[in-house]
Amino acid sequence: MAIKILIVEDERSIVKLLRAILIANQYEVIDASTGAEAMSMITSHCPDLILLDLGLPDMDGNSLLQSVRKWTTTPIIVVSARTHELDKVEAIDLGADDYITTPFGSSELLARIRMALRHTRTTSPNAQIAQTGEFRSGGLVIDYNKYRVFVDGIDAQLTQGEYRLVALLGKYAGRVLTYDFIMKELWGPCSKSDNKILRVNMANIRRKIEKSTTNPKYLFTEVGVGYRMADGESESSVD
Protein backbone atom coordinates (compact mmCIF):
# COMPACT_ATOMS: atom_id res chain seq x y z
CA MET A 1 0.00 0.00 0.00
CA ALA A 2 1.67 3.20 -1.17
CA ILE A 3 1.91 6.16 1.16
CA LYS A 4 -0.32 8.94 -0.18
CA ILE A 5 1.03 12.50 -0.20
CA LEU A 6 -1.03 15.59 -0.96
CA ILE A 7 0.81 18.53 -2.59
CA VAL A 8 -0.92 21.86 -1.92
CA GLU A 9 0.69 24.24 -4.39
CA ASP A 10 -0.57 26.51 -7.20
CA GLU A 11 2.73 26.82 -9.09
CA ARG A 12 2.56 24.01 -11.63
CA SER A 13 6.32 23.82 -12.20
CA ILE A 14 6.85 23.10 -8.49
CA VAL A 15 4.04 20.55 -8.49
CA LYS A 16 5.63 18.83 -11.47
CA LEU A 17 9.00 18.69 -9.70
CA LEU A 18 7.56 17.37 -6.45
CA ARG A 19 5.48 14.79 -8.30
CA ALA A 20 8.52 13.48 -10.16
CA ILE A 21 10.55 13.13 -6.96
CA LEU A 22 7.78 11.44 -5.00
CA ILE A 23 6.58 9.04 -7.69
CA ALA A 24 10.19 7.97 -8.35
CA ASN A 25 10.31 6.96 -4.68
CA GLN A 26 7.08 4.93 -4.76
CA TYR A 27 4.80 7.49 -3.13
CA GLU A 28 1.24 7.98 -4.37
CA VAL A 29 0.66 11.65 -5.20
CA ILE A 30 -2.41 13.87 -5.36
CA ASP A 31 -2.41 17.66 -5.59
CA ALA A 32 -4.54 20.73 -4.98
CA SER A 33 -3.97 24.29 -6.18
CA THR A 34 -6.18 26.15 -3.68
CA GLY A 35 -6.94 25.97 0.01
CA ALA A 36 -10.57 25.06 -0.61
CA GLU A 37 -9.60 22.26 -2.96
CA ALA A 38 -7.00 21.04 -0.46
CA MET A 39 -9.54 20.86 2.38
CA SER A 40 -11.89 18.85 0.18
CA MET A 41 -9.11 16.44 -0.81
CA ILE A 42 -7.90 16.03 2.77
CA THR A 43 -11.36 14.94 3.90
CA SER A 44 -12.10 12.76 0.87
CA HIS A 45 -8.69 11.20 0.11
CA CYS A 46 -7.20 10.99 3.64
CA PRO A 47 -3.54 11.61 2.68
CA ASP A 48 -0.79 10.23 4.90
CA LEU A 49 1.23 13.47 4.63
CA ILE A 50 0.71 16.99 3.27
CA LEU A 51 3.26 19.23 1.54
CA LEU A 52 1.91 22.76 1.94
CA ASP A 53 2.81 26.01 0.20
CA LEU A 54 1.89 29.15 2.16
CA GLY A 55 1.16 31.37 -0.84
CA LEU A 56 -2.16 29.98 -2.04
CA PRO A 57 -4.43 32.01 -4.34
CA ASP A 58 -7.54 31.87 -2.16
CA MET A 59 -6.05 31.96 1.35
CA ASP A 60 -2.80 32.07 3.27
CA GLY A 61 -1.44 28.58 3.81
CA ASN A 62 -1.21 29.24 7.55
CA SER A 63 -5.00 29.62 7.68
CA LEU A 64 -5.39 26.21 6.08
CA LEU A 65 -2.79 24.77 8.45
CA GLN A 66 -4.60 26.14 11.48
CA SER A 67 -7.95 24.81 10.27
CA VAL A 68 -6.66 21.32 9.47
CA ARG A 69 -4.86 21.04 12.82
CA LYS A 70 -8.17 21.41 14.67
CA TRP A 71 -9.17 17.88 13.70
CA THR A 72 -6.27 15.82 12.37
CA THR A 73 -2.66 15.00 13.24
CA THR A 74 -1.72 14.17 9.64
CA PRO A 75 1.92 15.27 9.21
CA ILE A 76 2.25 18.61 7.41
CA ILE A 77 5.51 19.88 5.93
CA VAL A 78 5.53 23.48 4.75
CA VAL A 79 7.43 23.96 1.48
CA SER A 80 7.77 27.70 0.97
CA ALA A 81 9.89 30.47 -0.57
CA ARG A 82 9.40 32.48 2.63
CA THR A 83 12.74 32.37 4.40
CA HIS A 84 12.18 34.79 7.29
CA GLU A 85 12.57 33.18 10.69
CA LEU A 86 9.22 34.55 11.88
CA ASP A 87 7.43 32.79 9.00
CA LYS A 88 8.95 29.49 10.08
CA VAL A 89 8.11 30.06 13.73
CA GLU A 90 4.49 30.94 12.93
CA ALA A 91 3.98 27.81 10.80
CA ILE A 92 5.53 25.53 13.43
CA ASP A 93 3.46 27.16 16.19
CA LEU A 94 0.30 26.56 14.14
CA GLY A 95 1.08 22.86 13.91
CA ALA A 96 3.44 22.25 10.98
CA ASP A 97 5.70 19.26 11.57
CA ASP A 98 8.54 20.74 9.50
CA TYR A 99 9.43 23.68 7.24
CA ILE A 100 11.53 23.51 4.06
CA THR A 101 12.54 26.60 2.09
CA THR A 102 12.89 26.59 -1.68
CA PRO A 103 15.06 25.76 -3.48
CA PHE A 104 15.59 22.37 -1.84
CA GLY A 105 17.38 19.12 -2.66
CA SER A 106 15.40 15.97 -3.35
CA SER A 107 17.39 14.00 -0.76
CA GLU A 108 16.58 16.56 1.94
CA LEU A 109 12.88 16.54 1.03
CA LEU A 110 12.69 12.75 1.16
CA ALA A 111 14.52 12.65 4.49
CA ARG A 112 12.12 15.20 5.99
CA ILE A 113 9.15 13.15 4.75
CA ARG A 114 10.52 9.96 6.30
CA MET A 115 11.14 11.78 9.58
CA ALA A 116 7.60 13.22 9.68
CA LEU A 117 6.06 9.82 8.98
CA ARG A 118 8.19 8.19 11.70
CA HIS A 119 7.11 10.90 14.13
CA THR A 120 3.46 9.93 13.76
CA ARG A 121 4.37 6.42 14.92
CA THR A 122 6.62 7.32 17.84
CA THR A 123 4.04 9.76 19.26
CA SER A 124 1.28 7.14 19.21
CA PRO A 125 -0.83 6.92 22.41
CA ASN A 126 -0.22 3.17 22.28
CA ALA A 127 3.13 2.22 23.87
CA GLN A 128 3.43 -0.99 21.87
CA ILE A 129 3.14 0.92 18.58
CA ALA A 130 5.50 3.67 19.72
CA GLN A 131 8.19 1.11 20.58
CA THR A 132 7.89 -1.36 17.72
CA GLY A 133 5.84 0.26 14.95
CA GLU A 134 3.38 -2.62 15.27
CA PHE A 135 0.19 -3.45 17.11
CA ARG A 136 -0.29 -7.11 17.99
CA SER A 137 -3.32 -8.89 19.38
CA GLY A 138 -3.34 -12.65 19.01
CA GLY A 139 -2.84 -13.40 15.32
CA LEU A 140 -3.58 -9.81 14.25
CA VAL A 141 -0.67 -7.52 13.39
CA ILE A 142 -1.02 -3.90 12.26
CA ASP A 143 2.29 -2.79 10.74
CA TYR A 144 2.36 1.00 10.91
CA ASN A 145 5.61 1.20 8.94
CA LYS A 146 4.42 -0.89 6.00
CA TYR A 147 0.77 0.24 6.19
CA ARG A 148 -0.35 -3.39 6.20
CA VAL A 149 -2.54 -5.60 8.35
CA PHE A 150 -1.73 -9.29 8.75
CA VAL A 151 -3.81 -12.11 10.22
CA ASP A 152 -1.88 -15.24 11.15
CA GLY A 153 0.97 -14.03 8.95
CA ILE A 154 -1.19 -13.44 5.86
CA ASP A 155 -1.75 -9.96 4.39
CA ALA A 156 -5.43 -9.09 4.88
CA GLN A 157 -5.38 -7.05 1.64
CA LEU A 158 -7.19 -4.06 3.12
CA THR A 159 -7.92 -1.01 1.01
CA GLN A 160 -6.36 2.26 2.10
CA GLY A 161 -9.60 3.40 3.71
CA GLU A 162 -10.00 0.09 5.53
CA TYR A 163 -6.40 0.22 6.74
CA ARG A 164 -6.83 3.73 8.13
CA LEU A 165 -9.87 2.61 10.13
CA VAL A 166 -8.11 -0.43 11.59
CA ALA A 167 -4.96 1.61 12.27
CA LEU A 168 -6.98 4.21 14.18
CA LEU A 169 -8.69 1.57 16.33
CA GLY A 170 -5.33 -0.08 16.98
CA LYS A 171 -3.88 3.15 18.34
CA TYR A 172 -6.67 3.28 20.92
CA ALA A 173 -6.95 -0.47 21.52
CA GLY A 174 -9.18 -1.40 24.42
CA ARG A 175 -11.06 1.90 24.24
CA VAL A 176 -14.42 2.52 22.60
CA LEU A 177 -14.22 5.10 19.81
CA THR A 178 -17.54 6.73 19.02
CA TYR A 179 -18.90 6.83 15.49
CA ASP A 180 -18.57 10.63 15.43
CA PHE A 181 -14.95 10.53 16.62
CA ILE A 182 -13.95 7.96 13.99
CA MET A 183 -15.69 9.80 11.16
CA LYS A 184 -14.14 13.14 12.07
CA GLU A 185 -10.68 11.57 12.36
CA LEU A 186 -10.94 9.82 9.00
CA TRP A 187 -13.15 12.11 6.93
CA GLY A 188 -12.85 15.50 8.62
CA PRO A 189 -15.15 17.84 10.56
CA CYS A 190 -17.59 18.15 7.66
CA SER A 191 -18.26 14.41 7.46
CA LYS A 192 -21.95 13.52 7.30
CA SER A 193 -23.67 12.40 10.48
CA ASP A 194 -24.89 9.29 8.64
CA ASN A 195 -22.38 6.57 9.53
CA LYS A 196 -23.34 4.26 6.64
CA ILE A 197 -19.91 4.49 4.97
CA LEU A 198 -18.29 3.62 8.30
CA ARG A 199 -20.52 0.58 8.78
CA VAL A 200 -19.85 -0.62 5.23
CA ASN A 201 -16.09 -0.31 5.77
CA MET A 202 -16.29 -2.20 9.04
CA ALA A 203 -18.35 -5.01 7.48
CA ASN A 204 -15.76 -5.39 4.70
CA ILE A 205 -12.88 -5.37 7.22
CA ARG A 206 -14.49 -8.04 9.37
CA ARG A 207 -14.92 -10.33 6.37
CA LYS A 208 -11.17 -10.01 5.75
CA ILE A 209 -9.75 -10.39 9.25
CA GLU A 210 -12.31 -12.25 11.38
CA LYS A 211 -12.81 -16.02 11.11
CA SER A 212 -16.38 -15.48 12.29
CA THR A 213 -18.11 -12.14 11.69
CA THR A 214 -20.81 -13.06 14.22
CA ASN A 215 -18.26 -13.95 16.89
CA PRO A 216 -15.42 -11.43 16.32
CA LYS A 217 -12.03 -11.80 17.96
CA TYR A 218 -10.50 -8.40 17.18
CA LEU A 219 -13.13 -5.77 16.27
CA PHE A 220 -16.11 -5.25 18.54
CA THR A 221 -19.25 -3.15 18.12
CA GLU A 222 -20.57 -1.19 21.07
CA VAL A 223 -24.16 -0.90 19.85
CA GLY A 224 -25.29 2.67 19.40
CA VAL A 225 -21.89 4.02 20.46
CA GLY A 226 -18.98 2.94 18.27
CA TYR A 227 -16.22 0.37 17.81
CA ARG A 228 -13.43 -1.09 19.92
CA MET A 229 -10.23 -2.95 19.05
CA ALA A 230 -9.25 -5.88 21.26
CA ASP A 231 -6.50 -5.15 23.77
CA GLY A 232 -2.97 -5.59 22.46
CA GLU A 233 -0.07 -7.48 23.91
CA SER A 234 1.22 -6.15 27.22
CA GLU A 235 3.99 -3.54 27.20
CA SER A 236 6.38 -6.02 28.83
CA SER A 237 6.15 -8.27 25.78
CA VAL A 238 7.64 -5.58 23.51
CA ASP A 239 10.47 -4.41 25.77
C-alpha positions in Angstrom: 0.0 0.0 0.0 1.7 3.2 -1.2 1.9 6.2 1.2 -0.3 8.9 -0.2 1.0 12.5 -0.2 -1.0 15.6 -1.0 0.8 18.5 -2.6 -0.9 21.9 -1.9 0.7 24.2 -4.4 -0.6 26.5 -7.2 2.7 26.8 -9.1 2.6 24.0 -11.6 6.3 23.8 -12.2 6.8 23.1 -8.5 4.0 20.5 -8.5 5.6 18.8 -11.5 9.0 18.7 -9.7 7.6 17.4 -6.4 5.5 14.8 -8.3 8.5 13.5 -10.2 10.6 13.1 -7.0 7.8 11.4 -5.0 6.6 9.0 -7.7 10.2 8.0 -8.4 10.3 7.0 -4.7 7.1 4.9 -4.8 4.8 7.5 -3.1 1.2 8.0 -4.4 0.7 11.6 -5.2 -2.4 13.9 -5.4 -2.4 17.7 -5.6 -4.5 20.7 -5.0 -4.0 24.3 -6.2 -6.2 26.2 -3.7 -6.9 26.0 0.0 -10.6 25.1 -0.6 -9.6 22.3 -3.0 -7.0 21.0 -0.5 -9.5 20.9 2.4 -11.9 18.8 0.2 -9.1 16.4 -0.8 -7.9 16.0 2.8 -11.4 14.9 3.9 -12.1 12.8 0.9 -8.7 11.2 0.1 -7.2 11.0 3.6 -3.5 11.6 2.7 -0.8 10.2 4.9 1.2 13.5 4.6 0.7 17.0 3.3 3.3 19.2 1.5 1.9 22.8 1.9 2.8 26.0 0.2 1.9 29.1 2.2 1.2 31.4 -0.8 -2.2 30.0 -2.0 -4.4 32.0 -4.3 -7.5 31.9 -2.2 -6.0 32.0 1.3 -2.8 32.1 3.3 -1.4 28.6 3.8 -1.2 29.2 7.5 -5.0 29.6 7.7 -5.4 26.2 6.1 -2.8 24.8 8.4 -4.6 26.1 11.5 -7.9 24.8 10.3 -6.7 21.3 9.5 -4.9 21.0 12.8 -8.2 21.4 14.7 -9.2 17.9 13.7 -6.3 15.8 12.4 -2.7 15.0 13.2 -1.7 14.2 9.6 1.9 15.3 9.2 2.3 18.6 7.4 5.5 19.9 5.9 5.5 23.5 4.8 7.4 24.0 1.5 7.8 27.7 1.0 9.9 30.5 -0.6 9.4 32.5 2.6 12.7 32.4 4.4 12.2 34.8 7.3 12.6 33.2 10.7 9.2 34.6 11.9 7.4 32.8 9.0 9.0 29.5 10.1 8.1 30.1 13.7 4.5 30.9 12.9 4.0 27.8 10.8 5.5 25.5 13.4 3.5 27.2 16.2 0.3 26.6 14.1 1.1 22.9 13.9 3.4 22.3 11.0 5.7 19.3 11.6 8.5 20.7 9.5 9.4 23.7 7.2 11.5 23.5 4.1 12.5 26.6 2.1 12.9 26.6 -1.7 15.1 25.8 -3.5 15.6 22.4 -1.8 17.4 19.1 -2.7 15.4 16.0 -3.4 17.4 14.0 -0.8 16.6 16.6 1.9 12.9 16.5 1.0 12.7 12.8 1.2 14.5 12.6 4.5 12.1 15.2 6.0 9.2 13.2 4.8 10.5 10.0 6.3 11.1 11.8 9.6 7.6 13.2 9.7 6.1 9.8 9.0 8.2 8.2 11.7 7.1 10.9 14.1 3.5 9.9 13.8 4.4 6.4 14.9 6.6 7.3 17.8 4.0 9.8 19.3 1.3 7.1 19.2 -0.8 6.9 22.4 -0.2 3.2 22.3 3.1 2.2 23.9 3.4 -1.0 21.9 3.1 0.9 18.6 5.5 3.7 19.7 8.2 1.1 20.6 7.9 -1.4 17.7 5.8 0.3 14.9 3.4 -2.6 15.3 0.2 -3.5 17.1 -0.3 -7.1 18.0 -3.3 -8.9 19.4 -3.3 -12.6 19.0 -2.8 -13.4 15.3 -3.6 -9.8 14.2 -0.7 -7.5 13.4 -1.0 -3.9 12.3 2.3 -2.8 10.7 2.4 1.0 10.9 5.6 1.2 8.9 4.4 -0.9 6.0 0.8 0.2 6.2 -0.3 -3.4 6.2 -2.5 -5.6 8.4 -1.7 -9.3 8.8 -3.8 -12.1 10.2 -1.9 -15.2 11.1 1.0 -14.0 9.0 -1.2 -13.4 5.9 -1.8 -10.0 4.4 -5.4 -9.1 4.9 -5.4 -7.0 1.6 -7.2 -4.1 3.1 -7.9 -1.0 1.0 -6.4 2.3 2.1 -9.6 3.4 3.7 -10.0 0.1 5.5 -6.4 0.2 6.7 -6.8 3.7 8.1 -9.9 2.6 10.1 -8.1 -0.4 11.6 -5.0 1.6 12.3 -7.0 4.2 14.2 -8.7 1.6 16.3 -5.3 -0.1 17.0 -3.9 3.2 18.3 -6.7 3.3 20.9 -7.0 -0.5 21.5 -9.2 -1.4 24.4 -11.1 1.9 24.2 -14.4 2.5 22.6 -14.2 5.1 19.8 -17.5 6.7 19.0 -18.9 6.8 15.5 -18.6 10.6 15.4 -14.9 10.5 16.6 -14.0 8.0 14.0 -15.7 9.8 11.2 -14.1 13.1 12.1 -10.7 11.6 12.4 -10.9 9.8 9.0 -13.2 12.1 6.9 -12.9 15.5 8.6 -15.1 17.8 10.6 -17.6 18.2 7.7 -18.3 14.4 7.5 -21.9 13.5 7.3 -23.7 12.4 10.5 -24.9 9.3 8.6 -22.4 6.6 9.5 -23.3 4.3 6.6 -19.9 4.5 5.0 -18.3 3.6 8.3 -20.5 0.6 8.8 -19.9 -0.6 5.2 -16.1 -0.3 5.8 -16.3 -2.2 9.0 -18.3 -5.0 7.5 -15.8 -5.4 4.7 -12.9 -5.4 7.2 -14.5 -8.0 9.4 -14.9 -10.3 6.4 -11.2 -10.0 5.7 -9.8 -10.4 9.2 -12.3 -12.3 11.4 -12.8 -16.0 11.1 -16.4 -15.5 12.3 -18.1 -12.1 11.7 -20.8 -13.1 14.2 -18.3 -13.9 16.9 -15.4 -11.4 16.3 -12.0 -11.8 18.0 -10.5 -8.4 17.2 -13.1 -5.8 16.3 -16.1 -5.3 18.5 -19.2 -3.1 18.1 -20.6 -1.2 21.1 -24.2 -0.9 19.8 -25.3 2.7 19.4 -21.9 4.0 20.5 -19.0 2.9 18.3 -16.2 0.4 17.8 -13.4 -1.1 19.9 -10.2 -3.0 19.1 -9.3 -5.9 21.3 -6.5 -5.2 23.8 -3.0 -5.6 22.5 -0.1 -7.5 23.9 1.2 -6.2 27.2 4.0 -3.5 27.2 6.4 -6.0 28.8 6.1 -8.3 25.8 7.6 -5.6 23.5 10.5 -4.4 25.8 
